[in-house]
């Protein structure tokens, strides 16, 4: 059962990466089938099986034999792990919380591919927050005002020092302030900062040069996943 759950998550990860690639490249279409980036040949069923296709064709296109890289492989691994996490460690959490995690995963793929995140992802997150808020018995005034305070503070920092945070980062963190218990939001920022610093160090050691920027959405996603389990 664990293997099946992981494999379903891997399939979802392949889809999310394909969706992210279409969004950031401006080619999104509900009817467009997957194609090879090099020869533009429409991919068949045997070209889209997670792990099996990469192993059988040595991570190359079956038609033009162009090397497609390992991006899809790692996205499938990460999504498989996230699915195991949601199914076995968050079974009693609200379903909206799990959808938030997958939406953040999609945003992370966009950030890694192009360095920016479409605004429509923030609208999806906002919709999930509204649904979760309406599904609760009552909306407490004090936590709600604290969430507004945290969001306002982030926007002030953004306008004063735009080199610290990106606009998409501020939007997403502001929305997440209303998802988690308000007392855990500072821990979300702390954990995201630690993960972001770790990513910066890894990028520096890998490239042997100082990176100009490091995608911050993966750090936000990892931080949110950690807090979703402990709260």
C-alpha positions in Angstrom: 0.0 0.0 0.0 2.9 2.4 0.8 4.4 1.7 -2.7 1.0 2.4 -4.4 0.5 5.6 -2.4 4.1 6.8 -3.3 3.6 6.0 -7.0 0.2 7.8 -7.1 2.0 10.8 -5.6 4.8 10.5 -8.2 2.2 10.6 -11.0 0.7 13.7 -9.4 4.2 15.3 -9.1 4.8 14.7 -12.8 1.5 16.4 -13.6 2.2 19.4 -11.3 5.6 20.0 -12.9 4.1 19.8 -16.3 1.4 22.3 -15.2 4.0 24.6 -13.7 6.1 24.5 -16.9 3.0 25.5 -18.9 2.0 28.3 -16.6 5.4 30.0 -16.4 6.0 29.6 -20.2 2.5 30.9 -21.0 1.4 27.8 -22.9 -1.2 26.5 -20.5 -4.1 24.7 -22.1 -6.5 22.1 -20.7 -6.5 20.3 -24.1 -2.7 20.4 -24.8 -1.0 17.0 -24.4 2.5 16.5 -23.2 5.2 17.0 -25.8 9.0 16.6 -26.0 10.6 20.1 -25.5 13.1 19.3 -28.3 11.2 17.7 -31.2 7.7 18.6 -30.1 6.4 15.1 -30.7 3.3 14.3 -28.6 4.2 11.8 -25.8 2.3 8.6 -25.5 1.4 6.5 -22.5 4.7 4.7 -22.4 6.5 8.0 -22.3 4.7 9.2 -19.2 5.2 6.4 -16.7 7.1 7.8 -13.6 10.5 6.1 -13.0 9.9 3.4 -15.6 10.2 5.7 -18.6 13.3 7.3 -17.3 14.9 3.9 -16.6 13.9 2.3 -19.8 14.8 5.1 -22.1 17.8 6.4 -20.0 16.1 9.8 -19.4 15.9 10.5 -23.2 13.1 11.2 -25.6 12.0 8.0 -27.4 11.8 9.9 -30.7 14.7 12.3 -30.9 16.9 10.7 -28.1 17.4 14.1 -26.6 18.4 14.1 -22.9 15.4 15.4 -20.9 17.3 15.8 -17.6 16.3 14.6 -14.2 13.9 17.4 -13.3 10.8 15.1 -13.7 12.5 12.3 -11.8 13.1 14.5 -8.7 9.7 16.1 -8.9 8.1 12.7 -8.8 10.3 11.6 -5.9 9.4 14.8 -3.9 5.7 14.5 -4.7 5.7 10.8 -3.8 7.2 11.7 -0.4 4.7 14.5 0.1 1.8 12.2 -0.6 3.1 9.6 1.9 3.4 12.4 4.4 -0.1 13.6 3.8 -1.7 10.2 3.8 0.1 8.7 6.8 1.0 11.6 9.0 -1.8 14.0 8.3 -4.8 11.7 8.1 -6.9 13.6 10.6 -6.1 17.1 9.4 -8.6 19.2 7.4 -8.5 18.3 3.7 -8.0 22.0 2.9 -4.6 21.8 4.7 -3.4 19.0 2.4 -4.6 20.9 -0.7 -2.6 23.9 0.6 0.5 21.7 0.7 0.1 20.5 -2.9 -0.6 24.1 -4.0 2.6 25.2 -2.4 4.4 22.3 -4.1 3.1 23.6 -7.5 4.3 27.1 -6.6 7.7 25.7 -5.7 8.0 24.0 -9.1 7.1 27.4 -10.7 9.7 29.1 -8.6 12.4 26.6 -9.4 11.7 26.6 -13.2 11.3 30.3 -13.8 12.0 32.2 -10.5 8.5 33.6 -10.3 5.0 32.3 -9.3 1.7 33.1 -11.1 -0.8 35.1 -9.1 -3.5 32.5 -9.8 -1.8 30.2 -7.3 -2.3 32.8 -4.6 -5.9 33.0 -5.6 -6.2 29.2 -5.1 -4.5 29.5 -1.7 -6.9 32.3 -0.7 -9.9 30.2 -1.8 -8.7 27.3 0.4 -8.3 29.6 3.3 -11.8 31.0 2.9 -13.2 27.4 2.7 -11.3 26.4 5.8 -12.5 29.5 7.7 -16.1 29.0 6.7 -15.9 25.3 7.8 -14.9 26.2 11.4 -17.5 26.7 14.1 -16.6 30.3 14.8 -14.0 32.9 13.8 -12.1 34.1 16.8 -11.4 37.9 16.7 -8.0 38.0 18.4 -6.2 35.4 16.2 -7.8 37.0 13.1 -6.4 40.4 14.1 -3.0 39.0 14.8 -2.9 37.3 11.4 -3.8 40.7 9.9 -1.0 42.3 11.9 1.6 39.7 10.7 0.5 40.2 7.1 0.7 44.0 7.4 4.2 43.7 8.9 5.3 41.6 6.0 4.0 44.1 3.5 5.8 47.0 5.3 9.1 45.0 5.2 8.5 44.3 1.5 8.0 48.0 0.6 10.9 49.1 2.7 13.4 46.3 1.6 12.2 44.6 -1.6 15.5 42.8 -1.9 14.6 40.7 1.2 11.4 39.2 0.0 9.6 38.8 -3.3 6.1 39.9 -4.0 4.8 36.3 -4.4 6.6 35.3 -1.1 4.8 38.1 0.8 1.4 37.2 -0.7 1.7 33.6 0.1 3.0 34.1 3.6 0.2 36.6 4.3 -2.3 34.0 3.2 -0.7 31.3 5.3 -0.9 33.5 8.3 -4.7 32.7 8.3 -4.2 28.9 7.8 -2.0 27.9 10.7 -2.7 28.8 14.3 -1.6 32.4 14.8 1.0 31.5 17.5 2.9 29.3 15.0 3.4 31.9 12.3 6.7 33.2 13.7 7.9 29.6 13.7 6.9 29.4 10.0 9.0 32.4 9.2 11.9 31.1 11.2 11.9 27.6 9.7 11.5 29.0 6.2 14.5 31.3 6.8 16.6 28.3 8.0 15.6 26.2 5.0 16.3 29.2 2.7 19.7 29.7 4.2 20.5 26.0 3.8 19.5 26.2 0.1 21.7 29.2 -0.3 24.7 27.3 1.1 24.0 24.3 -1.0 23.8 26.5 -4.2 27.0 28.2 -3.2 28.9 24.9 -2.7 27.4 23.4 -5.9 28.3 26.3 -8.2 31.4 27.5 -6.4 30.2 31.0 -6.7 27.8 33.3 -4.9 24.3 32.8 -6.2 22.4 36.0 -7.1 19.1 34.6 -5.8 17.7 31.3 -4.4 14.1 30.2 -4.9 12.3 30.8 -1.5 9.1 28.9 -2.2 10.6 25.4 -1.6 11.7 26.7 1.8 8.2 28.0 2.6 6.7 24.7 1.5 9.1 22.6 3.7 8.4 25.0 6.7 4.7 24.7 6.3 4.8 20.9 6.0 6.8 20.7 9.3 4.3 22.9 11.1 1.3 21.2 9.7 2.4 18.0 11.4 3.3 19.4 14.9 0.3 21.7 15.4 
